[in-house]
Amino acid sequence: MSTATITAPPTSRDNWLKRSERWLDERGKGAWIAAMVLGFIVFWPVGLALLAYMIWSKRMFNGSCAKRTRHAHVAFKSSGNTAFDNYKAETLRRLEDEQDAFEAFLQRLREAKDKSEFDQFMDEREKRKADIDGDAVEV
């Protein structure tokens, strides 16, 4: 199942760390690596802290950070109208709920099909076994 992570749109109340993280994410993994190298050059604990954060947040081993956040940034960009933003957030939440329900429905269908196929296999196996036992008795 795939689920989208809803992130809040950037606001002026975000602290400088959140703004910096967003700025680096928009520029991709190379920007994170450059920041880490600069951190090591300026003061090694800063570089070490950035390296630890990159590993902990899985930015080091995943694809480009820009690819991961571009979709979320476009989908949850504020329009400036709170009523519309609330409507959009509610609609997206409802669509995610419907997608989850549909995926659960498909899983139940797969399980029912698997059970049906297994029951058919067992019935055929019992029939073959009965045919073999019936032939052995007639001899």
C-alpha positions as a Markdown table, in Angstrom:
| # | Residue | x | y | z |
|---|---|---|---|---|
| 1 | Met | 0.0 | 0.0 | 0.0 |
| 2 | Ser | 1.2 | 3.4 | -0.7 |
| 3 | Thr | 0.4 | 6.4 | 1.5 |
| 4 | Ala | 1.3 | 10.0 | 1.1 |
| 5 | Thr | 2.8 | 11.9 | 3.9 |
| 6 | Ile | 1.0 | 15.2 | 4.5 |
| 7 | Thr | 3.5 | 18.0 | 5.3 |
| 8 | Ala | 2.5 | 21.5 | 6.3 |
| 9 | Pro | 3.1 | 24.2 | 3.7 |
| 10 | Pro | 6.1 | 26.5 | 4.5 |
| 11 | Thr | 5.2 | 29.3 | 6.8 |
| 12 | Ser | 7.0 | 32.3 | 8.1 |
| 13 | Arg | 6.8 | 30.7 | 11.6 |
| 14 | Asp | 9.1 | 27.8 | 10.6 |
| 15 | Asn | 12.4 | 28.0 | 12.4 |
| 16 | Trp | 15.6 | 28.4 | 10.5 |
| 17 | Leu | 16.4 | 24.6 | 10.8 |
| 18 | Lys | 13.2 | 23.7 | 9.0 |
| 19 | Arg | 13.7 | 26.3 | 6.3 |
| 20 | Ser | 17.3 | 25.1 | 5.8 |
| 21 | Glu | 16.2 | 21.5 | 5.6 |
| 22 | Arg | 13.5 | 22.3 | 3.0 |
| 23 | Trp | 16.0 | 24.4 | 1.0 |
| 24 | Leu | 18.6 | 21.6 | 1.0 |
| 25 | Asp | 15.9 | 19.0 | 0.1 |
| 26 | Glu | 14.8 | 21.1 | -2.9 |
| 27 | Arg | 18.4 | 21.1 | -4.2 |
| 28 | Gly | 18.9 | 17.3 | -3.7 |
| 29 | Lys | 21.5 | 15.0 | -2.2 |
| 30 | Gly | 24.5 | 17.0 | -3.6 |
| 31 | Ala | 23.5 | 20.0 | -1.5 |
| 32 | Trp | 23.3 | 17.9 | 1.6 |
| 33 | Ile | 26.8 | 16.5 | 0.9 |
| 34 | Ala | 28.2 | 20.0 | 0.3 |
| 35 | Ala | 26.7 | 21.2 | 3.5 |
| 36 | Met | 28.2 | 18.3 | 5.4 |
| 37 | Val | 31.7 | 18.9 | 3.9 |
| 38 | Leu | 31.4 | 22.6 | 4.7 |
| 39 | Gly | 30.4 | 21.6 | 8.2 |
| 40 | Phe | 33.5 | 19.4 | 8.6 |
| 41 | Ile | 35.7 | 22.2 | 7.3 |
| 42 | Val | 34.2 | 24.9 | 9.6 |
| 43 | Phe | 33.8 | 22.9 | 12.7 |
| 44 | Trp | 34.0 | 19.1 | 12.6 |
| 45 | Pro | 31.1 | 18.4 | 15.0 |
| 46 | Val | 28.8 | 20.2 | 12.7 |
| 47 | Gly | 29.8 | 18.0 | 9.8 |
| 48 | Leu | 29.4 | 14.9 | 12.0 |
| 49 | Ala | 26.0 | 16.0 | 13.1 |
| 50 | Leu | 24.9 | 16.6 | 9.5 |
| 51 | Leu | 26.2 | 13.1 | 8.5 |
| 52 | Ala | 24.4 | 11.5 | 11.4 |
| 53 | Tyr | 21.2 | 13.3 | 10.5 |
| 54 | Met | 21.5 | 12.3 | 6.8 |
| 55 | Ile | 21.9 | 8.7 | 7.8 |
| 56 | Trp | 19.1 | 8.8 | 10.4 |
| 57 | Ser | 16.7 | 10.5 | 8.1 |
| 58 | Lys | 17.7 | 8.1 | 5.2 |
| 59 | Arg | 18.7 | 11.0 | 3.0 |
| 60 | Met | 22.1 | 9.4 | 2.5 |
| 61 | Phe | 20.9 | 6.2 | 0.9 |
| 62 | Asn | 17.6 | 7.1 | -0.8 |
| 63 | Gly | 17.3 | 8.7 | -4.2 |
| 64 | Ser | 17.4 | 12.4 | -4.7 |
| 65 | Cys | 15.9 | 14.5 | -1.9 |
| 66 | Ala | 14.4 | 16.8 | -4.5 |
| 67 | Lys | 12.4 | 13.9 | -6.1 |
| 68 | Arg | 11.0 | 12.9 | -2.8 |
| 69 | Thr | 9.8 | 16.3 | -1.8 |
| 70 | Arg | 8.8 | 17.9 | -5.1 |
| 71 | His | 5.4 | 16.0 | -5.2 |
| 72 | Ala | 4.6 | 16.9 | -1.6 |
| 73 | His | 5.5 | 20.5 | -2.1 |
| 74 | Val | 3.2 | 20.9 | -5.1 |
| 75 | Ala | 0.3 | 19.0 | -3.6 |
| 76 | Phe | 0.4 | 20.9 | -0.3 |
| 77 | Lys | 1.4 | 24.3 | -1.5 |
| 78 | Ser | -0.8 | 26.9 | 0.2 |
| 79 | Ser | -3.2 | 28.9 | -2.1 |
| 80 | Gly | -3.4 | 31.7 | 0.5 |
| 81 | Asn | -7.1 | 30.9 | 1.0 |
| 82 | Thr | -7.5 | 28.9 | 4.2 |
| 83 | Ala | -11.0 | 27.7 | 3.3 |
| 84 | Phe | -9.7 | 26.3 | 0.0 |
| 85 | Asp | -6.6 | 24.8 | 1.7 |
| 86 | Asn | -8.8 | 23.1 | 4.3 |
| 87 | Tyr | -11.1 | 21.7 | 1.5 |
| 88 | Lys | -8.1 | 20.5 | -0.4 |
| 89 | Ala | -6.5 | 18.8 | 2.6 |
| 90 | Glu | -9.9 | 17.1 | 3.5 |
| 91 | Thr | -10.3 | 16.0 | -0.1 |
| 92 | Leu | -6.8 | 14.5 | -0.2 |
| 93 | Arg | -7.4 | 12.8 | 3.1 |
| 94 | Arg | -10.7 | 11.3 | 1.8 |
| 95 | Leu | -9.0 | 10.1 | -1.4 |
| 96 | Glu | -6.2 | 8.5 | 0.6 |
| 97 | Asp | -8.9 | 6.8 | 2.8 |
| 98 | Glu | -10.7 | 5.5 | -0.3 |
| 99 | Gln | -7.4 | 4.3 | -1.8 |
| 100 | Asp | -6.6 | 2.4 | 1.5 |
| 101 | Ala | -10.1 | 0.9 | 1.5 |
| 102 | Phe | -9.8 | -0.1 | -2.2 |
| 103 | Glu | -6.4 | -1.7 | -1.6 |
| 104 | Ala | -7.9 | -3.6 | 1.4 |
| 105 | Phe | -10.7 | -4.8 | -0.9 |
| 106 | Leu | -8.2 | -6.0 | -3.5 |
| 107 | Gln | -6.3 | -7.8 | -0.8 |
| 108 | Arg | -9.5 | -9.6 | 0.4 |
| 109 | Leu | -10.2 | -10.6 | -3.2 |
| 110 | Arg | -6.7 | -12.0 | -3.6 |
| 111 | Glu | -7.1 | -14.0 | -0.4 |
| 112 | Ala | -10.5 | -15.3 | -1.5 |
| 113 | Lys | -9.1 | -16.3 | -4.9 |
| 114 | Asp | -6.1 | -18.0 | -3.2 |
| 115 | Lys | -8.4 | -19.9 | -0.8 |
| 116 | Ser | -10.7 | -20.9 | -3.7 |
| 117 | Glu | -7.7 | -22.2 | -5.7 |
| 118 | Phe | -6.3 | -24.1 | -2.7 |
| 119 | Asp | -9.7 | -25.7 | -2.0 |
| 120 | Gln | -9.9 | -26.7 | -5.6 |
| 121 | Phe | -6.4 | -28.2 | -5.4 |
| 122 | Met | -7.3 | -30.1 | -2.2 |
| 123 | Asp | -10.6 | -31.4 | -3.8 |
| 124 | Glu | -8.7 | -32.7 | -6.9 |
| 125 | Arg | -6.1 | -34.3 | -4.6 |
| 126 | Glu | -8.7 | -36.1 | -2.6 |
| 127 | Lys | -10.4 | -37.2 | -5.8 |
| 128 | Arg | -7.1 | -38.6 | -7.2 |
| 129 | Lys | -6.4 | -40.3 | -3.9 |
| 130 | Ala | -9.9 | -41.8 | -3.9 |
| 131 | Asp | -9.4 | -43.0 | -7.5 |
| 132 | Ile | -6.1 | -44.6 | -6.7 |
| 133 | Asp | -7.5 | -46.3 | -3.5 |
| 134 | Gly | -10.5 | -47.5 | -5.5 |
| 135 | Asp | -8.3 | -49.0 | -8.2 |
| 136 | Ala | -6.2 | -50.8 | -5.5 |
| 137 | Val | -9.3 | -52.3 | -3.9 |
| 138 | Glu | -10.6 | -53.7 | -7.2 |
| 139 | Val | -7.4 | -55.7 | -7.9 |
